[in-house]
Amino acid sequence: MTRPATHLLRLLRWGRTLARHGALRGIEKDINTPPQVRRLCRIARIGTIQPQVPDYAGAFQEIGPAAIKLGQALATRPDIVGEDVARNLLSLQDDLPPVSFALIRREIEATFGRPLEEIYSSFDPEPVGAASIAQVHKAVTSEGRVVAVKVQRPGIRDKLACDIETYEWAAAHLEALGGEAARLRPRLVIANFKRWTARELDLRREAASASELAQAMQGFEGYRVPAVDWDRTNGRVLTIDWIDGTKISDIQALRAAGQDLPQIASRLVISFLTQAITHGFFHADMHQGNLFVEGDGTIAAIDFGIMGRIDRRARVWLAEILYGLTTGNYRRVAEIHFEAQYVPSYHSVDEFATALRAVGEPMRGKPVSELSVGQMLDGLFAITRDFDMQTQPHLLLLQKTMVMVEGLATQLDPSINMWDVSGPFVKSWIRDELGPEAAIAERLRSDAETLLRVPDLVRRIEERFPARGGAPEPPPLPPVELIWERRRDAARWPGYAAALAIGGAAVWAAQALGWF
């Protein structure tokens, strides 16, 4: 187990890096920052020169792989780090200097147990991308299939494990301070971060996520997930189809290729809503480096290490919240928050509806180009403190992805608005999922499932209470203390008495000397 001194030294070292980028100033000025944290910040920035404009993304980039991943997780928490910091962290590029090809070759051959040339007919030693956990190379299989090969960085598992242990230690101490720190549940943030990182460290799980998303989006025209080469995929190596396309952020190249940018922007928004609301499983790392546009306008996604999942009940609540905000039905939005237990029951539904109105009404009546999902969600986070709303991690990851999607869609088509595009989709989904026909169908389905379980239930009851023969069931027998147990307990009494006498004497002496 790592000693507390080691955790503190790591935190101070990271704190000095944050200070050099001006990233501690906001923490010190925040009225909700505990005094103990302020003192650590002051110690960490001794002797450093801080820039006028903080560069949070640059600081996390310099600290290393675990910090980059933590920064991406904190980008989903504007309620903790603030709106400006969260936006800055959204620009965090998961980009590091590449590992030498010799190490990559060794990693591939060790994990497959055979030479590289037997696995791929050709393998480009120059990576096309190098991230904090893995890097990607272009290759060709022995069957002539062009693929992208993602290879995990050697030693990254141990490095991340050490840093995450310090994150857990720091989060536990921060939450123990109580107050606002406890309400924001930093330990849960780190627990989710640890789970995301563990998922990314097993490339088989990323492959499975890609396969599941591809199956879910199979009927959605204009959106593609590259196929997985399972024969060349394991926990440390992932092989998928190569994507020939233009980065979705390269607007000039897309225009030069004659792409319909407004149509691509609308397709991007609807594809995200289809994943999140229809299927409850969405690509949660939809930044500009992970989306490409193919020649026919199809959007191709890569990098499925971070995926979001929400159950059906939460999807229903989410759809109703979005629709209520777009139509101005703040009372219903407030009721949903209480039904979902996002807001404690001792608060007033009417007061919460009024607070929601204060967020939504300033945006009503404005031109479509001036409305923003990001601004609306930032306003919702601003009222959570007044109503003791605890963090909902699945919704925060969804919120981060919505802001990413809106930013990319706006780059493609500045006149687009998420509300305008998503409104008809959400309304249609609510009608199909919550309308009278859907309610009747759901009731018939659940009742049929219950009836089908009755025979199995009867069998389990018979197994639990089998029919007996002619002999009556014996009555329950009272417990009887065995003599050797009594003797064993009796042998302990002298020791208990001696310990009691010594403890009492020690307390008496301490009181006599005035120690307490």
Secondary structure, DSSP 8 states (H G I E B T S, - for coil): ---HHHHHHHHHHHHHHHHHTTTTHHHHH-TTS-HHHHHHHHHHTTT----SS--HHHHHHHH-HHHHHHHHHHTT-HHHH-HHHHHHHHT---------HHHHHHHHHHHHTS-HHHHEEEE-SS-SEE-SSEEEEEEEETTS-EEEEEEE-TTHHHHHHHHHHHHHHHHHHHHHT-THHHHT-HHHHHHHHHHHHHHHH-HHHHHHHHHHHHHHTTT-TTEE---B-GGG--SSEEEEE----EETT-HHHHHHTT--HHHHHHHHHHHHHIIIIIISEEES---GGGEEE-TTS-EEE---SSEEE--HHHHHHHHHHHHHHHHT-HHHHHHHHHHTTSS-TTS-HHHHHHHHHHHHGGGTTS-GGG--HHHHHHHHHHHHTTTT----HHHHHHHHHHHHHHHHHHHH-TT--HHHHHHHHHHHHHHHHHSHHHHHHHHHHHHHHHHHHHHHHHHHHHHHS----SS-----------HHHHHHHHHHHHHHHHHHHHHHHHHHHHHHTT--
